[in-house]
Amino acid sequence: MTVRLCALLWPHDGKDTELRRYEDAVLPLLTEHGGTLVARETVTRTSPDDPLEIHVLEFRDQAGLDGYLTDPRRLALEDDRVRAIARSQVLRLRA
């Protein structure tokens, strides 16, 4: 069963570039796990409460999502993620 997600990402203050750099590094791994980046949008922020980026992701199945989340190359960048991303929210969408 297809898994569709919407990820909202908030940077730490002054870390917009670092957030984008981290995402540039991990998003190409999606395809190896049956995932697709449907959309990657930058928000015109009017407040710090607004996320910087919104992603819509699609995976063939839950196993693909699990594989992406546990990919050693992605996990090796965890320190970069922690430094760049203050908050994230992932919403599961109806497929």
N, CA, C and O atoms as CSV, one atom per row, in Angstrom:
chain,resi,resn,atom,element,x,y,z
A,1,MET,N,N,0.832,-1.183,0.000
A,1,MET,CA,C,0.000,0.000,0.000
A,1,MET,C,C,0.879,1.250,0.000
A,1,MET,O,O,1.828,1.344,0.778
A,2,THR,N,N,0.570,2.184,-0.851
A,2,THR,CA,C,1.325,3.427,-0.973
A,2,THR,C,C,1.258,4.224,0.324
A,2,THR,O,O,0.218,4.296,0.978
A,3,VAL,N,N,2.406,4.828,0.683
A,3,VAL,CA,C,2.488,5.700,1.854
A,3,VAL,C,C,2.810,7.107,1.354
A,3,VAL,O,O,3.818,7.320,0.681
A,4,ARG,N,N,1.945,8.062,1.690
A,4,ARG,CA,C,2.152,9.469,1.311
A,4,ARG,C,C,2.320,10.281,2.579
A,4,ARG,O,O,1.571,10.120,3.543
A,5,LEU,N,N,3.312,11.155,2.566
A,5,LEU,CA,C,3.621,11.978,3.734
A,5,LEU,C,C,3.778,13.433,3.331
A,5,LEU,O,O,4.163,13.748,2.205
A,6,CYS,N,N,3.473,14.307,4.272
A,6,CYS,CA,C,3.780,15.725,4.137
A,6,CYS,C,C,4.675,16.078,5.312
A,6,CYS,O,O,4.283,15.910,6.466
A,7,ALA,N,N,5.876,16.565,5.025
A,7,ALA,CA,C,6.842,16.924,6.073
A,7,ALA,C,C,6.990,18.438,6.104
A,7,ALA,O,O,7.239,19.069,5.077
A,8,LEU,N,N,6.834,19.012,7.286
A,8,LEU,CA,C,7.026,20.436,7.504
A,8,LEU,C,C,8.298,20.592,8.317
A,8,LEU,O,O,8.491,19.891,9.311
A,9,LEU,N,N,9.172,21.510,7.900
A,9,LEU,CA,C,10.494,21.645,8.505
A,9,LEU,C,C,10.776,23.088,8.906
A,9,LEU,O,O,10.656,24.009,8.099
A,10,TRP,N,N,11.154,23.265,10.172
A,10,TRP,CA,C,11.519,24.571,10.715
A,10,TRP,C,C,13.007,24.580,11.035
A,10,TRP,O,O,13.487,23.670,11.712
A,11,PRO,N,N,13.749,25.575,10.572
A,11,PRO,CA,C,15.182,25.649,10.885
A,11,PRO,C,C,15.419,26.280,12.248
A,11,PRO,O,O,14.566,26.994,12.775
A,12,HIS,N,N,16.580,26.010,12.804
A,12,HIS,CA,C,17.050,26.809,13.927
A,12,HIS,C,C,17.293,28.220,13.390
A,12,HIS,O,O,17.525,28.397,12.194
A,13,ASP,N,N,17.240,29.213,14.263
A,13,ASP,CA,C,17.479,30.601,13.852
A,13,ASP,C,C,18.787,30.706,13.067
A,13,ASP,O,O,19.836,30.246,13.518
A,14,GLY,N,N,18.703,31.314,11.897
A,14,GLY,CA,C,19.890,31.544,11.086
A,14,GLY,C,C,20.423,30.315,10.373
A,14,GLY,O,O,21.518,30.365,9.812
A,15,LYS,N,N,19.676,29.201,10.376
A,15,LYS,CA,C,20.176,27.951,9.795
A,15,LYS,C,C,19.396,27.514,8.548
A,15,LYS,O,O,19.335,26.326,8.235
A,16,ASP,N,N,18.806,28.474,7.847
A,16,ASP,CA,C,18.056,28.126,6.635
A,16,ASP,C,C,18.925,27.385,5.624
A,16,ASP,O,O,18.505,26.367,5.072
A,17,THR,N,N,20.118,27.884,5.384
A,17,THR,CA,C,21.024,27.264,4.409
A,17,THR,C,C,21.407,25.860,4.840
A,17,THR,O,O,21.475,24.955,4.008
A,18,GLU,N,N,21.656,25.666,6.116
A,18,GLU,CA,C,22.034,24.343,6.625
A,18,GLU,C,C,20.886,23.354,6.473
A,18,GLU,O,O,21.107,22.189,6.141
A,19,LEU,N,N,19.653,23.815,6.718
A,19,LEU,CA,C,18.497,22.929,6.531
A,19,LEU,C,C,18.417,22.492,5.073
A,19,LEU,O,O,18.238,21.308,4.786
A,20,ARG,N,N,18.550,23.436,4.162
A,20,ARG,CA,C,18.484,23.087,2.737
A,20,ARG,C,C,19.622,22.146,2.333
A,20,ARG,O,O,19.420,21.221,1.547
A,21,ARG,N,N,20.810,22.387,2.872
A,21,ARG,CA,C,21.961,21.535,2.552
A,21,ARG,C,C,21.715,20.096,3.043
A,21,ARG,O,O,22.004,19.134,2.332
A,22,TYR,N,N,21.184,19.967,4.250
A,22,TYR,CA,C,20.881,18.637,4.785
A,22,TYR,C,C,19.852,17.938,3.890
A,22,TYR,O,O,20.035,16.779,3.517
A,23,GLU,N,N,18.785,18.637,3.554
A,23,GLU,CA,C,17.752,18.032,2.719
A,23,GLU,C,C,18.291,17.690,1.335
A,23,GLU,O,O,17.923,16.660,0.770
A,24,ASP,N,N,19.152,18.529,0.784
A,24,ASP,CA,C,19.790,18.229,-0.501
A,24,ASP,C,C,20.579,16.925,-0.438
A,24,ASP,O,O,20.689,16.211,-1.435
A,25,ALA,N,N,21.125,16.620,0.730
A,25,ALA,CA,C,21.933,15.402,0.890
A,25,ALA,C,C,21.076,14.157,1.069
A,25,ALA,O,O,21.432,13.093,0.561
A,26,VAL,N,N,19.953,14.261,1.780
A,26,VAL,CA,C,19.186,13.050,2.097
A,26,VAL,C,C,18.065,12.743,1.107
A,26,VAL,O,O,17.723,11.576,0.916
A,27,LEU,N,N,17.499,13.741,0.489
A,27,LEU,CA,C,16.375,13.475,-0.404
A,27,LEU,C,C,16.731,12.589,-1.607
A,27,LEU,O,O,15.876,11.814,-2.035
A,28,PRO,N,N,17.938,12.660,-2.173
A,28,PRO,CA,C,18.266,11.747,-3.274
A,28,PRO,C,C,18.220,10.258,-2.879
A,28,PRO,O,O,18.128,9.396,-3.753
A,29,LEU,N,N,18.282,9.956,-1.596
A,29,LEU,CA,C,18.225,8.563,-1.148
A,29,LEU,C,C,16.828,7.957,-1.299
A,29,LEU,O,O,16.673,6.736,-1.272
A,30,LEU,N,N,15.824,8.799,-1.457
A,30,LEU,CA,C,14.448,8.314,-1.548
A,30,LEU,C,C,14.273,7.246,-2.623
A,30,LEU,O,O,13.660,6.207,-2.377
A,31,THR,N,N,14.806,7.502,-3.800
A,31,THR,CA,C,14.552,6.601,-4.931
A,31,THR,C,C,15.060,5.183,-4.675
A,31,THR,O,O,14.483,4.215,-5.171
A,32,GLU,N,N,16.131,5.064,-3.906
A,32,GLU,CA,C,16.669,3.731,-3.604
A,32,GLU,C,C,15.756,2.926,-2.692
A,32,GLU,O,O,15.949,1.723,-2.516
A,33,HIS,N,N,14.762,3.588,-2.114
A,33,HIS,CA,C,13.834,2.929,-1.192
A,33,HIS,C,C,12.400,2.969,-1.721
A,33,HIS,O,O,11.438,2.833,-0.965
A,34,GLY,N,N,12.283,3.157,-3.020
A,34,GLY,CA,C,10.957,3.186,-3.627
A,34,GLY,C,C,10.191,4.455,-3.313
A,34,GLY,O,O,8.960,4.478,-3.356
A,35,GLY,N,N,10.927,5.512,-2.996
A,35,GLY,CA,C,10.288,6.781,-2.660
A,35,GLY,C,C,10.411,7.795,-3.774
A,35,GLY,O,O,11.295,7.711,-4.626
A,36,THR,N,N,9.511,8.751,-3.748
A,36,THR,CA,C,9.487,9.837,-4.724
A,36,THR,C,C,9.265,11.147,-3.989
A,36,THR,O,O,8.426,11.230,-3.093
A,37,LEU,N,N,10.006,12.152,-4.364
A,37,LEU,CA,C,9.758,13.500,-3.871
A,37,LEU,C,C,8.726,14.117,-4.810
A,37,LEU,O,O,9.045,14.509,-5.932
A,38,VAL,N,N,7.496,14.195,-4.338
A,38,VAL,CA,C,6.401,14.720,-5.146
A,38,VAL,C,C,6.502,16.236,-5.229
A,38,VAL,O,O,6.286,16.823,-6.290
A,39,ALA,N,N,6.833,16.870,-4.102
A,39,ALA,CA,C,6.954,18.335,-4.075
A,39,ALA,C,C,7.915,18.732,-2.971
A,39,ALA,O,O,7.950,18.122,-1.902
A,40,ARG,N,N,8.689,19.760,-3.248
A,40,ARG,CA,C,9.552,20.399,-2.252
A,40,ARG,C,C,9.361,21.892,-2.428
A,40,ARG,O,O,9.807,22.481,-3.412
A,41,GLU,N,N,8.700,22.485,-1.469
A,41,GLU,CA,C,8.329,23.890,-1.568
A,41,GLU,C,C,8.982,24.691,-0.452
A,41,GLU,O,O,9.116,24.216,0.676
A,42,THR,N,N,9.387,25.912,-0.782
A,42,THR,CA,C,9.896,26.854,0.207
A,42,THR,C,C,8.763,27.806,0.562
A,42,THR,O,O,8.112,28.374,-0.314
A,43,VAL,N,N,8.544,27.967,1.843
A,43,VAL,CA,C,7.464,28.808,2.340
A,43,VAL,C,C,7.938,30.256,2.415
A,43,VAL,O,O,9.061,30.523,2.844
A,44,THR,N,N,7.094,31.180,2.002
A,44,THR,CA,C,7.336,32.596,2.235
A,44,THR,C,C,6.923,32.846,3.684
A,44,THR,O,O,5.743,33.012,3.992
A,45,ARG,N,N,7.904,32.867,4.548
A,45,ARG,CA,C,7.623,32.935,5.988
A,45,ARG,C,C,7.216,34.348,6.396
A,45,ARG,O,O,7.892,35.326,6.078
A,46,THR,N,N,6.105,34.427,7.100
A,46,THR,CA,C,5.657,35.702,7.649
A,46,THR,C,C,5.843,35.734,9.160
A,46,THR,O,O,5.607,36.750,9.813
A,47,SER,N,N,6.274,34.591,9.698
A,47,SER,CA,C,6.478,34.473,11.140
A,47,SER,C,C,7.393,33.280,11.390
A,47,SER,O,O,7.454,32.370,10.563
A,48,PRO,N,N,8.107,33.267,12.516
A,48,PRO,CA,C,8.930,32.102,12.855
A,48,PRO,C,C,8.094,30.839,13.099
A,48,PRO,O,O,8.629,29.731,13.149
A,49,ASP,N,N,6.787,31.021,13.249
A,49,ASP,CA,C,5.900,29.870,13.420
A,49,ASP,C,C,5.687,29.115,12.114
A,49,ASP,O,O,5.226,27.973,12.125
A,50,ASP,N,N,6.021,29.749,10.984
A,50,ASP,CA,C,5.871,29.109,9.679
A,50,ASP,C,C,7.074,28.213,9.399
A,50,ASP,O,O,8.207,28.587,9.702
A,51,PRO,N,N,6.839,27.033,8.823
A,51,PRO,CA,C,7.981,26.205,8.420
A,51,PRO,C,C,8.730,26.867,7.269
A,51,PRO,O,O,8.198,27.744,6.589
A,52,LEU,N,N,9.963,26.439,7.062
A,52,LEU,CA,C,10.749,26.941,5.931
A,52,LEU,C,C,10.471,26.122,4.672
A,52,LEU,O,O,10.338,26.663,3.575
A,53,GLU,N,N,10.385,24.796,4.859
A,53,GLU,CA,C,10.146,23.910,3.713
A,53,GLU,C,C,8.995,22.970,4.017
A,53,GLU,O,O,8.750,22.590,5.162
A,54,ILE,N,N,8.299,22.609,2.946
A,54,ILE,CA,C,7.259,21.589,2.990
A,54,ILE,C,C,7.578,20.578,1.901
A,54,ILE,O,O,7.814,20.945,0.750
A,55,HIS,N,N,7.585,19.300,2.271
A,55,HIS,CA,C,7.843,18.224,1.308
A,55,HIS,C,C,6.631,17.311,1.253
A,55,HIS,O,O,6.003,17.044,2.278
A,56,VAL,N,N,6.306,16.840,0.084
A,56,VAL,CA,C,5.344,15.756,-0.075
A,56,VAL,C,C,6.138,14.580,-0.636
A,56,VAL,O,O,6.772,14.678,-1.686
A,57,LEU,N,N,6.085,13.470,0.091
A,57,LEU,CA,C,6.837,12.269,-0.259
A,57,LEU,C,C,5.879,11.113,-0.491
A,57,LEU,O,O,4.811,11.046,0.118
A,58,GLU,N,N,6.264,10.215,-1.365
A,58,GLU,CA,C,5.447,9.027,-1.601
A,58,GLU,C,C,6.367,7.808,-1.653
A,58,GLU,O,O,7.416,7.834,-2.298
A,59,PHE,N,N,5.962,6.751,-0.968
A,59,PHE,CA,C,6.690,5.481,-0.969
A,59,PHE,C,C,5.757,4.386,-1.462
A,59,PHE,O,O,4.547,4.434,-1.244
A,60,ARG,N,N,6.343,3.399,-2.131
A,60,ARG,CA,C,5.541,2.266,-2.615
A,60,ARG,C,C,4.826,1.572,-1.473
A,60,ARG,O,O,3.690,1.117,-1.608
A,61,ASP,N,N,5.534,1.499,-0.318
A,61,ASP,CA,C,4.969,0.781,0.821
A,61,ASP,C,C,5.697,1.197,2.105
A,61,ASP,O,O,6.662,1.960,2.069
A,62,GLN,N,N,5.218,0.686,3.218
A,62,GLN,CA,C,5.805,1.017,4.515
A,62,GLN,C,C,7.249,0.535,4.612
A,62,GLN,O,O,8.076,1.186,5.251
A,63,ALA,N,N,7.557,-0.582,3.993
A,63,ALA,CA,C,8.927,-1.103,4.032
A,63,ALA,C,C,9.900,-0.110,3.375
A,63,ALA,O,O,11.026,0.054,3.845
A,64,GLY,N,N,9.477,0.538,2.312
A,64,GLY,CA,C,10.322,1.547,1.673
A,64,GLY,C,C,10.579,2.722,2.596
A,64,GLY,O,O,11.711,3.193,2.699
A,65,LEU,N,N,9.544,3.201,3.268
A,65,LEU,CA,C,9.708,4.301,4.220
A,65,LEU,C,C,10.640,3.888,5.345
A,65,LEU,O,O,11.535,4.641,5.728
A,66,ASP,N,N,10.426,2.695,5.870
A,66,ASP,CA,C,11.287,2.202,6.953
A,66,ASP,C,C,12.740,2.114,6.497
A,66,ASP,O,O,13.650,2.465,7.247
A,67,GLY,N,N,12.956,1.649,5.275
A,67,GLY,CA,C,14.309,1.549,4.735
A,67,GLY,C,C,14.974,2.913,4.604
A,67,GLY,O,O,16.161,3.062,4.892
A,68,TYR,N,N,14.210,3.900,4.172
A,68,TYR,CA,C,14.738,5.262,4.053
A,68,TYR,C,C,15.108,5.809,5.431
A,68,TYR,O,O,16.183,6.380,5.611
A,69,LEU,N,N,14.220,5.631,6.388
A,69,LEU,CA,C,14.466,6.165,7.732
A,69,LEU,C,C,15.667,5.528,8.411
A,69,LEU,O,O,16.308,6.158,9.253
A,70,THR,N,N,15.978,4.299,8.060
A,70,THR,CA,C,17.091,3.591,8.696
A,70,THR,C,C,18.319,3.477,7.793
A,70,THR,O,O,19.274,2.779,8.131
A,71,ASP,N,N,18.297,4.154,6.661
A,71,ASP,CA,C,19.436,4.116,5.734
A,71,ASP,C,C,20.679,4.653,6.460
A,71,ASP,O,O,20.649,5.765,6.987
A,72,PRO,N,N,21.763,3.880,6.491
A,72,PRO,CA,C,22.971,4.298,7.207
A,72,PRO,C,C,23.547,5.629,6.721
A,72,PRO,O,O,24.125,6.375,7.511
A,73,ARG,N,N,23.397,5.930,5.436
A,73,ARG,CA,C,23.893,7.209,4.918
A,73,ARG,C,C,23.079,8.374,5.472
A,73,ARG,O,O,23.626,9.438,5.763
A,74,ARG,N,N,21.792,8.175,5.613
A,74,ARG,CA,C,20.936,9.207,6.203
A,74,ARG,C,C,21.252,9.364,7.681
A,74,ARG,O,O,21.360,10.483,8.182
A,75,LEU,N,N,21.400,8.254,8.375
A,75,LEU,CA,C,21.696,8.297,9.814
A,75,LEU,C,C,23.065,8.920,10.090
A,75,LEU,O,O,23.271,9.532,11.138
A,76,ALA,N,N,23.993,8.763,9.157
A,76,ALA,CA,C,25.326,9.353,9.334
A,76,ALA,C,C,25.276,10.876,9.321
A,76,ALA,O,O,26.216,11.530,9.772
A,77,LEU,N,N,24.190,11.443,8.811
A,77,LEU,CA,C,24.034,12.899,8.748
A,77,LEU,C,C,23.180,13.438,9.892
A,77,LEU,O,O,22.758,14.595,9.864
A,78,GLU,N,N,22.930,12.616,10.879
A,78,GLU,CA,C,22.063,13.008,12.000
A,78,GLU,C,C,22.554,14.277,12.700
A,78,GLU,O,O,21.744,15.131,13.062
A,79,ASP,N,N,23.848,14.409,12.891
A,79,ASP,CA,C,24.368,15.621,13.545
A,79,ASP,C,C,24.046,16.869,12.719
A,79,ASP,O,O,23.730,17.919,13.277
A,80,ASP,N,N,24.125,16.754,11.409
A,80,ASP,CA,C,23.773,17.876,10.542
A,80,ASP,C,C,22.293,18.227,10.697
A,80,ASP,O,O,21.921,19.399,10.751
A,81,ARG,N,N,21.462,17.190,10.768
A,81,ARG,CA,C,20.030,17.412,10.939
A,81,ARG,C,C,19.739,18.130,12.249
A,81,ARG,O,O,18.956,19.080,12.286
A,82,VAL,N,N,20.369,17.674,13.315
A,82,VAL,CA,C,20.140,18.270,14.639
A,82,VAL,C,C,20.573,19.733,14.666
A,82,VAL,O,O,19.904,20.567,15.278
A,83,ARG,N,N,21.680,20.047,14.011
A,83,ARG,CA,C,22.169,21.433,13.976
A,83,ARG,C,C,21.273,22.342,13.132
A,83,ARG,O,O,21.160,23.534,13.415
A,84,ALA,N,N,20.646,21.795,12.112
A,84,ALA,CA,C,19.896,22.610,11.162
A,84,ALA,C,C,18.402,22.713,11.467
A,84,ALA,O,O,17.805,23.778,11.314
A,85,ILE,N,N,17.809,21.613,11.894
A,85,ILE,CA,C,16.353,21.546,12.002
A,85,ILE,C,C,15.921,21.636,13.456
A,85,ILE,O,O,16.242,20.779,14.280
A,86,ALA,N,N,15.182,22.702,13.746
A,86,ALA,CA,C,14.687,22.912,15.109
A,86,ALA,C,C,13.453,22.067,15.375
A,86,ALA,O,O,13.247,21.584,16.488
A,87,ARG,N,N,12.640,21.894,14.351
A,87,ARG,CA,C,11.360,21.198,14.522
A,87,ARG,C,C,10.936,20.617,13.195
A,87,ARG,O,O,11.184,21.191,12.135
A,88,SER,N,N,10.292,19.471,13.272
A,88,SER,CA,C,9.677,18.902,12.075
A,88,SER,C,C,8.341,18.285,12.468
A,88,SER,O,O,8.140,17.855,13.604
A,89,GLN,N,N,7.450,18.255,11.510
A,89,GLN,CA,C,6.160,17.606,11.702
A,89,GLN,C,C,5.886,16.801,10.453
A,89,GLN,O,O,5.982,17.319,9.340
A,90,VAL,N,N,5.547,15.545,10.630
A,90,VAL,CA,C,5.251,14.674,9.492
A,90,VAL,C,C,3.791,14.245,9.603
A,90,VAL,O,O,3.345,13.725,10.627
A,91,LEU,N,N,3.071,14.479,8.523
A,91,LEU,CA,C,1.663,14.122,8.454
A,91,LEU,C,C,1.492,13.013,7.427
A,91,LEU,O,O,2.038,13.091,6.327
A,92,ARG,N,N,0.741,11.987,7.782
A,92,ARG,CA,C,0.450,10.908,6.843
A,92,ARG,C,C,-0.791,11.323,6.050
A,92,ARG,O,O,-1.825,11.664,6.624
A,93,LEU,N,N,-0.668,11.287,4.733
A,93,LEU,CA,C,-1.749,11.704,3.857
A,93,LEU,C,C,-2.526,10.487,3.354
A,93,LEU,O,O,-1.994,9.379,3.300
A,94,ARG,N,N,-3.741,10.698,3.001
A,94,ARG,CA,C,-4.518,9.625,2.402
A,94,ARG,C,C,-3.996,9.364,0.999
A,94,ARG,O,O,-3.841,10.288,0.200
A,95,ALA,N,N,-3.732,8.119,0.713
A,95,ALA,CA,C,-3.172,7.750,-0.599
A,95,ALA,C,C,-4.263,7.712,-1.650
A,95,ALA,O,O,-3.988,7.422,-2.815
